Amino acid sequence: ALSYVAQARLGATYYFLNQLENARRALEHALLRAQDARDESESAFCFLQFGNVAFDAGDFVQAASNYEACLVHARGVNDFYLMTDAYNNLAFTAARRGDLKRARVLLFGRTRARAE
C-alpha cells in the first residue's frame, strides 16, 4: 500500500491529468491517513489539492472552504509555502466570483504570510 504522502502526490498527479474523480478519491484516502498521523503539513497539502479539484469543477464555495482549511493546518506548522499557495488560490477564487476587492486583500495577506 502507498504511504499517505505518496497517496496525496498521486491525487495531485490525477488532478494535473484532469482526472478529478480519481484525484478526489486518492486525496480522501491520504487525508484520512494524514489526520490519523497528525501530520498537519500533509493535511494542509491535501486540502489545497481538494480546493484545486473543486475550483476546476466550478465549485468555488467548496474550493474556498478547502483553501481556508489548508490555511488552518499550514499555519499550525508554519508552512509558508502552503500558506502562500492557499492565499493565492483564495484570491483567484474571489476574483473568479467577481469579488476583486477581496482578491486584492487576499493577495496582501499572502505577502503577510511570509512575515508571520
N, C-alpha and C positions, 0 to 999 in steps of 0.2 A: 504494500500500500504506500501511496505517496505521503510524504510529510505534509503537514498543513501549509508550510511555506511553499513547497512545490505545487501543492493544490491551488494556492492563491495565484501563483505565477501562471499556472495552467489556465485559470479563469481569466487572467489578464490577456493571455495569448488568444483565447477564444474571443474575447472582446475585440482585440485588434483584427481578428479574422472575420468580424461581424457575425459571429455565431453566438448571439446574445443569450439564447436559452441555455446553451452549453456553458457559457460564462457564468450565468446565474447559478446553475447547479454546482459548478466547481467552487464558486465563491461561498455559497451557503455551507458546503461541507468544510471548507477552510476556515470560515468564520467561527463555526461551532467549535472546532478543534483549537483555534487560537484563543477563544474565550475560555475554554477549559484549561488551557495552559497559562491563562492570564497574561497573554502576550499583547500588550496594548498597541505596540507598533504594527504588528501584523493585523490586528483587528482594524486599526486605522486604515491600513492599506486595502483591506477587504471592503470597508465602507466607501473608500474613494472609488474603487472599481465598480461597486454596486451603483454609485452615483453616475459613473460614466455610462453604464448599461442603461440606467433609467433615462438619462439625458438623451442618448441615441434613440431610445424608444419613444421619445417625445413626452415623457412623464416628468415634467420639470419640478413639480411639487415633490415627488419622491426623490428626484435627483438632489434637490436642495436638502432634504431631510438626511439623506445619506452623507452628503458633504459635511453637514453640521455634525453628524455622528463621528465622522472622520476627525474633525477638529477636536472634539472632546477627547478622543483616545490619543491623538497626536500630541495635544497639549500635556497630557498626563506623563508623557515620556520625553517632552521637549524635542519632538521630531520635526525640526523646522522644514525639512523637505516636504513632508506630507502636509504640514500646516500651510505652506505656500501653495501647494497644489490645490488644497481644499478651498482656500480663499480665492484663488484664481478661477476655479471651476464654479464656485458660488457666484462670482462676478459674471461669468459667461451665462450662467443660468438666469440671473437677474436681468441681464441685457436681453437675452432671448425672450424673456417675459415682458420686455418693454420698460423695465424699471432702471433707466440709465443712471439715475441719482444713486440708487443702492449699489449698482455695479461699481461706480466710482468710489463709494465708501468702502466697499469690499476690497477693491484694489489697494486702497490706502491701508486697510487692515492687513493685507498680505505683506506690505512693506514693514509694518509694525511688528509682524510675527517674527521677523529675523532679529529684531532688537529685544524681544521679550526673554 
